Amino acid sequence: MQLDWSALGEVAAVSTGVTVGVVVVFALGVLGLARAETAREGDGGTDPVGLGVAGLCFLACAAVVAYGIYLIVPQFH
């Protein structure tokens, strides 16, 4: 049995990069929700930018998860 170490390293690097990226995007979504909540508590209004950023970030995270499930489940191909 022979291992292709460069392919294994490439998979590990891409997996780590995507994982860090998804975590950062999710954290930005939580930050957007926190900004919207702070604005609501402060003056009773809403922060549409914070809500928009949160929505886009969570949508991006959901898209990455859905794409991962698509790649794993063979019936979807």
C-alpha positions as CSV (number, residue, x, y, z in Angstrom):
1,M,0.0,0.0,0.0
2,Q,1.3,3.4,-0.9
3,L,0.1,6.7,0.3
4,D,0.0,9.9,-1.8
5,W,1.3,12.2,0.9
6,S,0.9,15.4,-1.2
7,A,-2.8,14.6,-1.8
8,L,-3.3,13.9,1.9
9,G,-1.6,17.2,2.8
10,E,-3.7,19.1,0.2
11,V,-6.9,17.6,1.6
12,A,-5.8,18.5,5.2
13,A,-4.9,22.1,4.2
14,V,-8.2,22.7,2.3
15,S,-10.3,21.1,5.1
16,T,-8.5,23.3,7.7
17,G,-8.9,26.4,5.6
18,V,-12.6,25.9,4.9
19,T,-13.2,25.1,8.6
20,V,-11.5,28.3,9.7
21,G,-13.4,30.2,7.1
22,V,-16.8,28.9,8.1
23,V,-16.0,29.6,11.8
24,V,-15.0,33.2,11.0
25,V,-18.1,33.8,8.8
26,F,-20.4,32.4,11.6
27,A,-18.6,34.6,14.2
28,L,-19.3,37.6,11.9
29,G,-22.9,36.6,11.8
30,V,-23.1,36.5,15.6
31,L,-21.4,39.9,15.7
32,G,-24.1,41.3,13.3
33,L,-26.8,40.0,15.6
34,A,-25.1,41.5,18.6
35,R,-25.0,44.9,16.9
36,A,-28.6,44.7,16.0
37,E,-29.5,43.7,19.6
38,T,-27.4,46.6,21.0
39,A,-29.1,49.0,18.8
40,R,-32.5,47.7,19.8
41,E,-31.7,48.0,23.5
42,G,-30.0,51.4,23.1
43,D,-32.6,53.5,21.2
44,G,-35.3,51.0,20.5
45,G,-34.5,51.0,16.8
46,T,-33.0,48.3,14.7
47,D,-29.7,48.1,12.9
48,P,-30.5,46.9,9.4
49,V,-26.8,46.6,8.5
50,G,-26.2,44.2,11.4
51,L,-29.2,42.1,10.6
52,G,-28.2,42.0,6.9
53,V,-24.7,41.0,7.7
54,A,-26.0,38.3,10.1
55,G,-28.4,37.0,7.5
56,L,-25.8,36.8,4.7
57,C,-23.2,35.2,7.0
58,F,-25.7,32.5,8.3
59,L,-26.9,31.9,4.7
60,A,-23.2,31.4,3.6
61,C,-22.7,28.9,6.4
62,A,-25.8,27.0,5.5
63,A,-24.7,26.9,1.8
64,V,-21.3,25.5,2.8
65,V,-23.0,22.8,5.0
66,A,-25.5,22.0,2.2
67,Y,-22.7,21.7,-0.4
68,G,-20.8,19.3,2.0
69,I,-23.9,17.1,2.4
70,Y,-24.3,17.2,-1.4
71,L,-20.7,16.0,-1.8
72,I,-21.1,13.2,0.7
73,V,-24.5,11.7,-0.3
74,P,-24.1,9.8,-3.6
75,Q,-27.9,9.9,-4.4
76,F,-27.7,13.7,-4.9
77,H,-25.3,13.4,-7.9
